[in-house]
Amino acid sequence: AEMVEDESLRARIQSDLDAMQGLVKEGLAYARSLDERKPPQAIELGPLLHALAEDAHDMGWTVSVPEDGHARVAGNPAALRRALWNLIENGVKFGDRVDIRHRCNAERCELLIRDHGQGLPESELEKVFEPFYRTESSRNRETGGTGLGLAITRNLLRGQGGEVSLHNHPQGGLEARVLPTVR
């Protein structure tokens, strides 16, 4: 690509190469997420959520997290972090800002990750977890991604005994409900 003299053509070729490289990286991450089975360890939610919010703020994103995050879950810290990051990234991409809350007790912990976008048609809420599936509104190469982020998220959470689902929030936007394993 660097040897192409036509600057416009070179830029298009480089863009295609970048897109292919991104797809290969996401494909490899998806393949790894299918086999992410490490022994669970205790994870304090507060520090994890605050670290994610700080990373998001460093990127110029608006992400709010609860001040009290004393809940503890069990799992692979890196896998849980990646799963939550994918949800935050999608929320910012399609809904401008993200609010994270949690409801936890001794038996169950539920993380609620809400964006403030348009939400999704009911028929799309489960389909978006399929590998390479993208909603019609995300076909743009710049905003649509590879269609693997949510599939990776689900694989990572299920590999730890957790779950994720999407729901349209009554006040607008999309809400991801993450059920990690409680310790």
C-alpha positions as CSV (number, residue, x, y, z in Angstrom):
1,A,0.0,0.0,0.0
2,E,2.8,2.4,0.8
3,M,4.2,2.0,-2.7
4,V,1.0,3.2,-4.4
5,E,1.5,6.7,-5.8
6,D,-2.1,7.7,-6.0
7,E,-2.8,9.2,-2.6
8,S,-6.5,8.5,-2.7
9,L,-6.1,4.9,-3.8
10,R,-3.4,4.4,-1.2
11,A,-5.7,5.7,1.6
12,R,-8.5,3.4,0.4
13,I,-6.2,0.4,0.4
14,Q,-4.8,1.3,3.8
15,S,-8.4,1.6,5.1
16,D,-9.2,-1.8,3.8
17,L,-6.1,-3.3,5.3
18,D,-6.9,-1.7,8.7
19,A,-10.4,-3.1,8.5
20,M,-9.1,-6.6,7.7
21,Q,-6.5,-6.4,10.5
22,G,-9.3,-5.4,12.9
23,L,-11.5,-8.3,11.7
24,V,-8.6,-10.8,12.2
25,K,-7.9,-9.5,15.7
26,E,-11.6,-9.7,16.7
27,G,-11.8,-13.2,15.1
28,L,-8.9,-14.4,17.2
29,A,-10.4,-12.8,20.3
30,Y,-13.7,-14.6,19.6
31,A,-11.9,-17.9,19.2
32,R,-10.1,-17.4,22.5
33,S,-13.4,-16.5,24.2
34,L,-14.8,-19.9,23.4
35,D,-12.1,-21.5,25.6
36,E,-11.7,-18.9,28.4
37,R,-11.9,-21.4,31.3
38,K,-9.7,-20.4,34.2
39,P,-10.4,-21.2,37.9
40,P,-12.6,-18.5,39.4
41,Q,-11.2,-16.0,41.8
42,A,-12.9,-13.3,43.9
43,I,-13.4,-10.0,42.1
44,E,-14.3,-6.8,43.9
45,L,-16.7,-4.9,41.7
46,G,-16.1,-1.4,43.0
47,P,-12.4,-1.2,41.9
48,L,-13.1,-2.9,38.6
49,L,-16.0,-0.6,37.7
50,H,-14.0,2.5,38.7
51,A,-11.0,1.4,36.7
52,L,-13.3,0.8,33.6
53,A,-14.8,4.3,34.1
54,E,-11.4,5.9,34.4
55,D,-10.3,4.2,31.2
56,A,-13.5,5.4,29.5
57,H,-13.0,8.9,30.7
58,D,-9.4,8.9,29.4
59,M,-11.0,8.2,26.0
60,G,-13.3,11.2,26.4
61,W,-16.4,9.0,27.1
62,T,-19.1,9.6,29.7
63,V,-19.5,6.6,31.9
64,S,-20.9,6.8,35.4
65,V,-20.5,4.1,38.0
66,P,-21.9,3.7,41.6
67,E,-19.8,5.1,44.4
68,D,-20.5,2.0,46.5
69,G,-19.2,-1.1,44.8
70,H,-18.7,-3.4,47.8
71,A,-20.1,-6.4,46.0
72,R,-17.9,-9.4,45.2
73,V,-18.3,-11.8,42.4
74,A,-16.3,-14.8,41.2
75,G,-14.6,-15.3,37.9
76,N,-11.7,-14.5,35.7
77,P,-10.9,-10.8,36.2
78,A,-9.4,-10.3,32.7
79,A,-12.4,-12.0,31.1
80,L,-15.0,-10.0,33.1
81,R,-13.1,-6.8,32.4
82,R,-13.1,-7.5,28.7
83,A,-16.8,-8.4,28.7
84,L,-17.8,-5.3,30.6
85,W,-15.5,-3.1,28.4
86,N,-17.3,-4.4,25.2
87,L,-20.6,-3.4,26.7
88,I,-19.4,0.0,27.7
89,E,-17.8,0.5,24.2
90,N,-21.1,-0.4,22.5
91,G,-23.1,1.8,24.8
92,V,-20.9,4.8,24.1
93,K,-20.9,4.1,20.3
94,F,-24.6,3.7,20.0
95,G,-25.9,5.6,23.0
96,D,-23.5,8.5,23.7
97,R,-23.1,7.9,27.4
98,V,-23.3,4.9,29.8
99,D,-24.6,4.5,33.3
100,I,-23.6,1.4,35.3
101,R,-25.5,0.3,38.4
102,H,-25.6,-3.0,40.3
103,R,-28.0,-4.9,42.5
104,C,-26.3,-7.5,44.7
105,N,-27.1,-9.7,47.6
106,A,-25.6,-12.9,49.0
107,E,-27.2,-15.1,46.3
108,R,-27.2,-12.9,43.2
109,C,-25.5,-9.9,41.6
110,E,-26.8,-8.1,38.6
111,L,-24.8,-5.4,36.7
112,L,-26.9,-3.0,34.7
113,I,-25.1,-1.2,31.9
114,R,-27.4,1.3,30.2
115,D,-26.8,3.5,27.2
116,H,-29.0,6.5,26.1
117,G,-29.4,5.6,22.5
118,Q,-32.4,4.4,20.5
119,G,-32.4,0.9,21.8
120,L,-33.1,-2.0,19.5
121,P,-36.2,-3.7,18.0
122,E,-37.3,-6.6,20.2
123,S,-36.4,-9.0,17.3
124,E,-32.8,-7.8,17.4
125,L,-32.1,-8.2,21.1
126,E,-30.9,-11.8,20.9
127,K,-29.6,-11.7,17.3
128,V,-26.9,-9.2,18.2
129,F,-25.1,-11.9,20.2
130,E,-24.6,-14.0,17.1
131,P,-21.1,-13.9,15.6
132,F,-20.7,-11.3,12.8
133,Y,-24.3,-10.1,13.2
134,R,-24.7,-6.3,13.0
135,T,-27.9,-4.3,13.0
136,E,-28.8,-2.4,9.9
137,S,-27.9,0.9,11.6
138,S,-24.4,-0.3,12.2
139,R,-23.4,-1.2,8.6
140,N,-21.1,1.8,8.4
141,R,-17.5,0.6,8.4
142,E,-16.6,3.4,10.8
143,T,-19.2,2.7,13.4
144,G,-20.4,-0.9,12.8
145,G,-17.4,-2.9,14.0
146,T,-17.0,-6.6,13.2
147,G,-20.1,-7.9,14.8
148,L,-18.1,-9.9,17.3
149,G,-18.0,-7.8,20.4
150,L,-21.3,-9.0,21.9
151,A,-20.6,-12.6,20.9
152,I,-17.2,-12.4,22.7
153,T,-18.9,-10.8,25.7
154,R,-21.5,-13.6,26.0
155,N,-18.8,-16.3,25.6
156,L,-16.6,-14.8,28.2
157,L,-19.4,-14.5,30.7
158,R,-20.8,-18.0,30.1
159,G,-17.3,-19.4,30.4
160,Q,-17.4,-18.2,34.0
161,G,-20.9,-19.4,34.8
162,G,-22.4,-15.9,34.1
163,E,-24.9,-14.5,31.6
164,V,-25.7,-11.4,29.7
165,S,-29.0,-10.2,28.1
166,L,-30.2,-7.0,26.4
167,H,-33.4,-5.1,27.2
168,N,-34.8,-1.8,26.0
169,H,-34.9,0.6,28.9
170,P,-38.4,2.1,29.7
171,Q,-36.9,5.6,29.6
172,G,-35.0,5.0,26.4
173,G,-31.8,3.4,25.4
174,L,-30.5,-0.2,25.8
175,E,-29.7,-1.9,29.0
176,A,-27.3,-4.9,29.3
177,R,-28.0,-7.1,32.3
178,V,-24.9,-9.0,33.4
179,L,-25.2,-11.8,35.9
180,P,-21.7,-12.8,37.0
181,T,-21.2,-15.7,39.4
182,V,-21.6,-14.6,43.1
183,R,-19.0,-15.6,45.6
